[in-house]
Amino acid sequence: MLKFHGLLLGGSLLAGLAAPAVLAREPQAASSPAPAGDARARAEAVVARMTTDEKIALVHGLFPPMANGKTKNELIPSAGHIDGIPRLGVPLVRESDASLGVANQVEQRKGDVATALPSGLATAASFDPEIARAGGAMIGAEARAKRFNVLLAGGVNLTRDPWNGRNFEYLGEDPLLAGLLGGAHIAGVQSNRIVSTVKHFALNAQETGRMVVDARIDEKALRMSDLLAFQIAIEKGRPGSVMCAYNKVNGDWACENPRLLTDVLKRDWGYRGWVMSDWGAVHSTAKAANAGLDQQSGQELDKALFFAKPLKQAVENGEVPVARLDDMVIRYLTGLIETGAYDAPMPATAEAISYDQHAEVAQRAAEAGIVLLKNERNLLPLAASAKRIVVIGGNADVGVLSGGGSSQVRSVGGAPVEVPLAYGAASSFARITYHASSPLEALRKALPGVQVDYVDGRNFNATVEAAKAADLAIVFATQWTTEAQDVPDLRLPDHQDALIDAIATAQPKTVAVMETGGPVLMPWIEKVPAVVQAWYPGQRGGEAIANILTGKVNPSGRLPITFPASAGQPPRPNPVGLETMNSLEAQAAANPANAGNFQFQSFPVDYTEGADVGYRWYEKKALKPLFPFGHGLSYTSFAYRKPKVTGGRTLSVTVEVTNTGKRAGADVPQLYVVREGAKEPMRLAAFQRIELKPGETRRVTLTAEPRIVADYDTALPGWRIAGGRYRVAIGHDATDRKLTAVTTLAASTMKP
């Protein structure tokens, strides 16, 4: 079976696997992580008492679906398992996939459900670290109740290409936004005294050929983009572990890349925890260990048990120093100790979970992240005059779409729609899955006295007639995306664009609700007066969408990723290597007995945009997107007045923000900066989400992140702010330049 993904779950591997049902009693609240002061010294003292075999046992982990009989401890079907050392108090570690909740992709644990957060892009669209932290705390609490103490969460890879199949898991295209919200999410997870990773280190920016692609970029650009997102997330969240990626970076596999793992992460950033591999991402023993990899994860998915007997032999023959092995184990224990996981034993049996309370956390995140893209003639919120509404398509009668892959949550309420994949790189571990939260039912509940009908959209003529006969049409458009596969293009699949166009032609009052993994093209945009970007809205997505449409909740989401006006606007119009990979996969699928003999050769992707990711690319190339980064409308309006800019050693702007409308709402003033005279695009340097009552004014101070103002100087090495004049803009989005000012900054430098 081919392995193109982080979690290979072939159906034959899962036969008979089950886990106890979650009990119906309330878990105790977990305490905060222990202070980190002496964590490494404590870890060193424990390692000093270990035998070599005990050390080796801690630096490679089992993949439970393929590891029966390899441990005397209970194996919970999940992502990973590492036995502890009882005589030294080293705890057993159980790992779960977790980006959007405690994952259970193809129901390895029969009957075990969890709360599903909305997609990472939805959380990023809130521009609110508190929303991200609350989501992390919630899924961390559920993980502990289910007896997991490591969550493979914290994805902060920048969304460089709109067609990336895994964009929905991540936090957008800007390093400051992704880093701050990623760090908050990690801190929330770890408040439960369990470990969160930060992943995938680094430049895992496409899924096509992700096991072989060589991501190429110069160091300055890498430091100012993807690495900066990781650096900020690590500073803010202090994750116990960093997960290295599948791909190569500038010629070396990410999990045996000394520049990334040792020079940048451990030396420059002073990272104290451990580096774990992604599942199936290890390629060597001595090279990987000496480069800075500390633990081989999901060992059964690699070609060999590189960190088992081969590592012991490499230590004995001097290829890997004893000190390096000790450091690998010390870092593992340090990560556990610093987060509190070391001293907080897992419950003996699964504990109860307050699913209703946790669903509210997910719903608040969805409501904060849904973006009102367009609202001509104030069509929304839904007017009381609309007595007959038709809801069309998207399985909106039964639920909301979720993204596929290792982040898939088996949500409370079950999956009303679940479609296995017949082919493709994700077919062994992903299904097209919906959460049981019906927008149709939520709208009917929210609009008593209004006739709300549903048509599934499959009969073209009947659908158009239903739209024409109604007072208003709400069409749900869907685009399923998944880990391991990129979308072939940015169009809505299954001829949905033609259907939306026809509906809007027949019914001038049409609302399009987009449940997509990221940006899509909208050739019908001029005909549709109202467009709502709902992302994958999670456990209570139906209720969240209904609250936005009816005005119970005022939309406040802002785009964390640019929506292109055409496929030719992004740096790459489609996935690099897609045709080659599809051809090889087709050959393998046609000849399963010989599938293992198909060789997938490495190919390069040159990130020529460098640090100018997303909105910076559009400004640099003078391109007008369909919707810019930071864009989002409200049912009220906001004005910025009286900016006061302060320079010198630190750049900050104080500005009055006024709610000039008649509804309470939330706004996100954004600070962009660039050195005066530089031929570079402006960069997001600060932002703040603020809630205001009608007519209320509040002064907000935005202080620029110094590394955004600076450039990375490889000769220094480190960050350098050039002294001189800087232009700033306080805007509603990345293209808003109505309020600008200039200030002077002193020259300064910072460590890498």
DRENVEXRO-708190 format. One record per residue (C-alpha): x, y, z; residue in three letters. Coordinates in steps of 0.001 Angstrom, whole numbers, plus 500000, padded with zeros to 6 digits. Layout:
XYZALA
...
This chain:
500000500000500000MET
501338503418499040LEU
502138505890501796LYS
501625509485500747PHE
500329510834503988HIS
500935511352507679GLY
498551508655508854LEU
498096505543506741LEU
494931503766507771LEU
494174501068505244GLY
490832499401505903GLY
492428495996506439SER
494528497408509268LEU
491532498529511257LEU
489510495334511441ALA
488392494644514973GLY
489930497730516553LEU
487774499356519183ALA
487994501441522340ALA
485853501873525434PRO
483038504373525164ALA
483480507672526932VAL
481870507564530379LEU
479088509914531328ALA
480677511704534249ARG
482306515101534456GLU
486131515245534354PRO
488013517379536822GLN
489545520530535421ALA
493227520102534613ALA
495653522398536361SER
498161524656534640SER
501525523362533401PRO
504357523157535893ALA
507001525895535812PRO
509849525110533438ALA
512788526377535469GLY
514590523155536279ASP
512940520890533718ALA
516091520070531763ARG
518152519497534904ALA
515467517149536165ARG
515407515351532799ALA
519188515006532853GLU
519036513384536297ALA
516494510832535055VAL
518476510037531906VAL
521643509532533965ALA
519943506538535586ARG
518848504929532303MET
520385502027530483THR
521139502403526783THR
518202500152525915ASP
515854502318527967GLU
517056505417526154LYS
516590503779522768ILE
513067502707523715ALA
512017506338524223LEU
513218507693520885VAL
510937505662518636HIS
507183505228518862GLY
504601502691517745LEU
501797503225515273PHE
498962501462517151PRO
496967500150514156PRO
500065498187513082MET
501653497503516466ALA
499602494801518158ASN
501737492589520370GLY
504646495039520539LYS
503802496306524019THR
502338494936527223LYS
500449498180527753ASN
497019498889526356GLU
497164500182522783LEU
494429502715522123ILE
493844502912518350PRO
495270506302517511SER
498351507939516011ALA
501174506961518353GLY
502278505140521498HIS
505548505245523495ILE
505914503057526560ASP
507119504658529753GLY
509744503460532254ILE
507871502783535500PRO
510988502311537631ARG
512071505882536830LEU
508605507447536760GLY
508707508109533014VAL
505066508121531826PRO
503502506218528989LEU
502689508547526087VAL
499674508244523846ARG
499433510546520833GLU
496378511592518858SER
495946513562515669ASP
494312516756516696ALA
494331519838514513SER
490586520438514858LEU
489678518088517690GLY
490592514641518989VAL
490678512831515668ALA
489193509426514884ASN
489423509497511099GLN
487858506246509928VAL
486425505332513301GLU
489332503328514601GLN
487730503676518044ARG
484178502499517441LYS
481608504823518928GLY
484158507353520195ASP
483162510885519272VAL
484675514294519960ALA
483896517968519493THR
484912519321516091ALA
486287522827515876LEU
485785524771512663PRO
488697524718510251SER
491957526440511080GLY
491229529126508491LEU
487949529863510290ALA
489796530307513574THR
492384532490511832ALA
489564534574510362ALA
488556535571513891SER
491871537460514228PHE
491425536653517925ASP
494066534766519948PRO
491483534167522685GLU
489258532255520256ILE
492275530154519267ALA
493257529540522893ARG
489725528528523892ALA
489596526010521042GLY
492943524554522057GLY
491910524311525707ALA
488719522529524722MET
490324519862522542ILE
493107519425525100GLY
490525518723527805ALA
488867516106525611GLU
492226514522524823ALA
493028514132528515ARG
489585512662529178ALA
490210510150526381LYS
493651509271527864ARG
495883511028525347PHE
498734513211526556ASN
500249514377523258VAL
498193516134520586LEU
499575516508517076LEU
498152520014516803ALA
499548523472516120GLY
499754523686512319GLY
501248527043511279VAL
502481526355507743ASN
501758529415505628LEU
499117529043502928THR
501339529923499984ARG
499062528419497321ASP
495248528627497362PRO
494888525099495967TRP
496783523374498808ASN
494575520540500056GLY
495600521129503648ARG
495102524899503770ASN
491949524439505826PHE
494010523117508765GLU
496362526084508832TYR
496094529704509925LEU
496524531668506735GLY
499180533394504699GLU
500627535905507174ASP
503408534909509604PRO
502285537255512383LEU
498663536109512298LEU
499568532419512000ALA
502231532643514696GLY
500113534488517259LEU
497012532350516818LEU
499036529149516534GLY
500836529981519760GLY
497541530716521521ALA
496047527415520331HIS
499103525501521563ILE
498978527244524947ALA
495310526304525240GLY
496020522635524539VAL
498879522571527029GLN
496836524225529783SER
495511520681530309ASN
499015519430531224ARG
499437517633527944ILE
501805518287525029VAL
500952520027521796SER
503258519902518823THR
503839522722516399VAL
503946521463512806LYS
505030520808510036HIS
508565522177510254PHE
508976523512507594ALA
507682524567504159LEU
505086521808503897ASN
503207524069501490ALA
501622521553499095GLN
500255518023499324GLU
501067516907495772THR
504188514773496092GLY
504654515917499665ARG
506744512851500473MET
509291513728497789VAL
509013517429496930VAL
512056519656497488ASP
510903523074498718ALA
513499525637497683ARG
513815529166499030ILE
516631531445500156ASP
517334531823503866GLU
516356535471504194LYS
512959534836502638ALA
512405531686504702LEU
513278533476507946ARG
510877536305507104MET
507941534060506229SER
507362530450507269ASP
510088530307509904LEU
508858533525511488LEU
505406531976511914ALA
507006529007513695PHE
509240531247515787GLN
506345533356517051ILE
504173530304517703ALA
506956528657519707ILE
507559531818521737GLU
503866532294522518LYS
502819528665522960GLY
506018526950524169ARG
505040523607522595PRO
506574520505524126GLY
507434519141520686SER
508108520254517127VAL
507053517938514302MET
509283518012511248CYS
507748517716507789ALA
507777515119504993TYR
509290517284502297ASN
512845518307501610LYS
513932521887502295VAL
516720523155500079ASN
517875519629499278GLY
517700517919502696ASP
514742516027504139TRP
513094518209506778ALA
513546515461509383CYS
517282515203508760GLU
517952518845508015ASN
520690520181510335PRO
520130523760509216ARG
516502523659510335LEU
516640521359513334LEU
519947522234514953THR
521057525643513678ASP
517711527449513581VAL
515440525662516029LEU
517780524571518795LYS
520668527037518529ARG
519144530291517310ASP
515766529939519010TRP
516980528047522069GLY
514223525455521752TYR
514276523014524700ARG
511720520354523729GLY
511986517444521321TRP
511691517109517563VAL
509437514259516486MET
509123513084512912SER
505941513088510940ASP
504578509586510371TRP
506673508042507586GLY
509125510960507315ALA
512365509326508505VAL
514989508297505946HIS
518129507467507922SER
519609506751511329THR
522911508530511967ALA
522246511412509597LYS
518804512119511061ALA
519942511818514676ALA
523010513995514177ASN
520942516556512264ALA
518669517053515255GLY
515769514581514973LEU
515003513317518470ASP
512258510757517917GLN
510978508520515124GLN
507176508591515206SER
504819505933513888GLY
507803503710513152GLN
505814501107511243GLU
505163503628508483LEU
508869504139507756ASP
510960501855505581LYS
512931500751508634ALA
513021501112512423LEU
515792503652512083PHE
515844504700515750PHE
515626501196517245ALA
518465498668516845LYS
520173500664514057PRO
520454503667516372LEU
521882501565519185LYS
524474500178516773GLN
525263503683515516ALA
525882504823519092VAL
528046501808519880GLU
530208502297516793ASN
530533506044517295GLY
528457507230514309GLU
526102508921516779VAL
527735510288519944PRO
526426509061523288VAL
525874512711524180ALA
523536513072521195ARG
521459510079522290LEU
521305511492525808ASP
520217514861524441ASP
517464513194522397MET
516000511605525518VAL
516574514671527701ILE
514666516805525218ARG
511790514306525163TYR
511536514347528938LEU
511990518121529080THR
509018518613526769GLY
506893516352528955LEU
508048518020532182ILE
507660521622530999GLU
504087521065529843THR
503115519180532994GLY
502425515936531121ALA
505222514126532977TYR
503587514624536376ASP
499925514338535372ALA
499091510648534859PRO
496347509796532410MET
493077508551533921PRO
492764504777534129ALA
489523504871532171THR
487948507373529821ALA
486279510264531620GLU
483088512160530905ALA
483108515171528614ILE
480779518197528643SER
480000517953524967TYR
477264520604525100ASP
479637523145526653GLN
482399522214524238HIS
480031522579521284ALA
479461526165522390GLU
483221526776522160VAL
483193525433518618ALA
480123527506517715GLN
481666530726519042ARG
484771530062516974ALA
482683529492513841ALA
480622532633514411GLU
483761534723514967ALA
485386533319511826GLY
482561533376509279ILE
483293536178506810VAL
480664538314505123LEU
482325538864501754LEU
479601540788499971LYS
476253542287500972ASN
474742544472498267GLU
471498546297499070ARG
471837545018502660ASN
470262541738501641LEU
471552540311504896LEU
470569539879507621PRO
467520538089506285LEU
464619540519506085ALA
461343539727507830ALA
459582540429504535SER
460922537183503069ALA
458085534776503844LYS
459301531973501591ARG
462961531021501490ILE
464485528149499577VAL
467718526553500759VAL
469598524823497963ILE
472303522156497885GLY
475375521404499947GLY
473541518733501988ASN
472370521683504077ALA
469346519663505155ASP
471513517333507235VAL
474860518921508062GLY
478002520879507238VAL
481112519754505405LEU
484456519031507065SER
487954518668505630GLY
489599515282505213GLY
492721513615506532GLY
494418513185509866SER
492440516110511335SER
489075514412510746GLN
486948514363513902VAL
484161511815514445ARG
481870514478515811SER
479072514296518348VAL
475855513413516563GLY
477498511204513967GLY
478159511687510278ALA
474923512110508296PRO
476925511942505066VAL
480102509923504658GLU
481481508943501279VAL
484534506647500922PRO
487102507515498280LEU
487607505059495454ALA
491074506282494489TYR
493716508896495234GLY
496450509441497765ALA
493954510032500602ALA
491682507072499864SER
493052504826502612SER
492472507244505472PHE
489962509927504407ALA
486264510069503661ARG
484073512951502551ILE
482392513594505881THR
479723515960507197TYR
479020517000510786HIS
475428516615511956ALA
474509520289512221SER
471828521188509701SER
471746524808508467PRO
468230524149507173LEU
466883523108510567GLU
468733525946512287ALA
467200528466509881LEU
463726527052510397ARG
464169527362514153LYS
465513530906513844ALA
462741532047511468LEU
459386530996512910PRO
456546531905510602GLY
458770531778507525VAL
458436528898505073GLN
461939527504504564VAL
462048524794501890ASP
464944522661500677TYR
465970521300497307VAL
469174519336496867ASP
470143521004493575GLY
470522517807491592ARG
467602518549489253ASN
468782521696487490PHE
465426522860486125ASN
463512522103489324ALA
466123523955491357THR
465914527065489203VAL
462113526998489386GLU
462200526669493181ALA
464551529653493402ALA
462308531736491153LYS
459194530906493179ALA
460762531891496518ALA
461254535353497985ASP
464929534584498560LEU
467342531758497710ALA
470235530568499847ILE
472570528308497901VAL
475209526281499750PHE
478370525711497713ALA
480871523077498814THR
484465522207498002GLN
485921519207499829TRP
489668519277500385THR
491911516843502184THR
495368516098503428GLU
497472514147500877ALA
495764515669497835GLN
495660519142496348ASP
492631520387494439VAL
493328520345490690PRO
492017523894490217ASP
490179526667492057LEU
486753526115490521ARG
483879524741492539LEU
483484521041491665PRO
480442519317490179ASP
479275522230488000HIS
478222524278491020GLN
479300527523489362ASP
476775527003486575ALA
474054526194489096LEU
474754529318491178ILE
474759531461488045ASP
471386530072486973ALA
469883530499490443ILE
471075534119490638ALA
469673534808487174THR
466289533467488230ALA
466289534995491706GLN
467841538458492227PRO
467824537898495999LYS
470368535101496194THR
472781534414499029VAL
475761532116498436ALA
477143530333501506VAL
480586528913500823MET
481737525794502678GLU
485209525465501187THR
488740524582502252GLY
490035527946501095GLY
489691530403498229PRO
487663529471495168VAL
486931531372491988LEU
483521533029491764MET
482639533639488090PRO
479068534448489184TRP
480067537106491734ILE
478516540055489867GLU
475106538350489888LYS
475031537271493529VAL
474357540158495930PRO
475404538419499177ALA
478253535964499763VAL
479162534373503086VAL
482422532461503576GLN
481641529777506156ALA
484779527611505688TRP
484321524181507321TYR
482296525458510293PRO
482580522505512674GLY
480420520900515322GLN
477705523548515376ARG
478285525016511954GLY
474609524941511009GLY
473630527017514014GLU
476540529407513458ALA
475588529977509807ILE
471941530547510723ALA
472887533059513408ASN
474985535027510926ILE
472348534956508171LEU
469543536054510485THR
471556538713512283GLY
471475537120515713LYS
475263537338515430VAL
476895540230513623ASN
479565538872511231PRO
483098539869512200SER
485432537466510412GLY
488298538795508303ARG
489989536859505503LEU
493288535273506602PRO
494028534353503001ILE
493673536270499738THR
490939535225497313PHE
492283535531493741PRO
490183536955490941ALA
491625534415488483SER
493744531286488545ALA
496608533195486959GLY
497078535609489852GLN
498795533395492482PRO
502513532595492028PRO
501619529090490810ARG
498318528525488965PRO
498073524840489917ASN
499889522189491969PRO
503480521650490875VAL
504027518007489901GLY
500321517140489853LEU
500297515485486429GLU
503352513374487204THR
502028512229490557MET
498572511442489178ASN
500125509317486440SER
502244507334488897LEU
499357506874491299GLU
497167505630488462ALA
499817503088487491GLN
500099501925491086ALA
496321501665491474ALA
496082499646488256ALA
498703497196489500ASN
498292496892493314PRO
500514493832493548ALA
503424495846492184ASN
502525499188493797ALA
505562499211496050GLY
507897499186493055ASN
506722502509491648PHE
509390505106492355GLN
508325508648493122PHE
511308510838492342GLN
511946514093494149SER
511073517241492235PHE
511663520895493134PRO
509242523688493912VAL
510946527068493772ASP
509190529589495996TYR
510154532564493882THR
507756534832495767GLU
510087534412498749GLY
508745536239501796ALA
506099538023499717ASP
503385535486500460VAL
499724536136499790GLY
498700539784499982TYR
502331540890499675ARG
502559539108496323TRP
499420540853495077TYR
500727544287496063GLU
504170543573494626LYS
502690542524491283LYS
499980545234491293ALA
497226542592491134LEU
493680543230492296LYS
492313540151494061PRO
488682539162494238LEU
488787539756498019PHE
491912540930499840PRO
493537539598502993PHE
491858541160506034GLY
488576541841504204HIS
485299541268505993GLY
482001543134506187LEU
479647543725509096SER
476017544666509675TYR
477387547866511170THR
480237550175510111SER
483474551387511663PHE
485574554501511229ALA
489219555201512143TYR
490166558702513238ARG
492951560741514835LYS
495919558387514402PRO
498987559136516486LYS
502187557460515321VAL
505166556931517625THR
508617556039516335GLY
512080555846517834GLY
512963552410519179ARG
509432551021518818THR
506751551639516204LEU
503218552055517510SER
500020553718516359VAL
497126554867518526THR
493848555397516698VAL
490217556081517533GLU
487871553305516399VAL
484182554252516258THR
481155552079515599ASN
479241554411513281THR
476283552088512765GLY
473225550963514702LYS
474351547485515770ARG
476958546247518191ALA
479811544577516357GLY
483466543612516296ALA
486137545234514154ASP
489776544368513448VAL
491945547445512834PRO
495133546331511065GLN
498546548035511057LEU
500661547688507901TYR
504180549042507547VAL
506980549460505011VAL
510235551393504936ARG
509797554640503015GLU
511207554365499510GLY
511604550577499642ALA
510339548685496617LYS
508585546194498852GLU
504953545545499772PRO
503542546533503130MET
503495543932505906ARG
500945543275508636LEU
502731544390511821ALA
499877544401514363ALA
496119543910514692PHE
493493543850517408GLN
489942542578517520ARG
487697545060519317ILE
483970544938520151GLU
482009548184520199LEU
478428549184520940LYS
476578551469518483PRO
478155554900518593GLY
480954553806520921GLU
484505555092520374THR
487649553553521817ARG
491297554417521390ARG
493358551398520355VAL
497135551190520400THR
498764548841517908LEU
502440548096518545THR
504366546665515611ALA
506145543332515940GLU
509817544387515502PRO
510690541438513245ARG
507962542496510828ILE
509445545976510620VAL
512948544512510238ALA
514609542561507456ASP
516557539384508116TYR
520276539945507525ASP
522104536691506810THR
525468538408507207ALA
524706539651510721LEU
523124537078511251PRO
519865538334512717GLY
517179540957512317TRP
518054544482511285ARG
515811547554511405ILE
517295550150509127ALA
517140553617510622GLY
514970556090508750GLY
511423556886507737ARG
508640554280507707TYR
505208554528506192ARG
502287553010508094VAL
498656552391507200ALA
495742551703509514ILE
493317549769507386GLY
490282547539507220HIS
492225545154504956ASP
495581544760503219ALA
494602547130500384THR
493133549921502512ASP
495441552954502350ARG
492985555708503251LYS
494670556427506604LEU
498467556600506362THR
501274558340508196ALA
505067558457508330VAL
507395558158511308THR
511106557709511940THR
512686554651513549LEU
516124554260515059ALA
518455551615513660ALA
518634548412515693SER
519437544717515447THR
518042541573517047MET
519256538015517411LYS
518110535447514820PRO
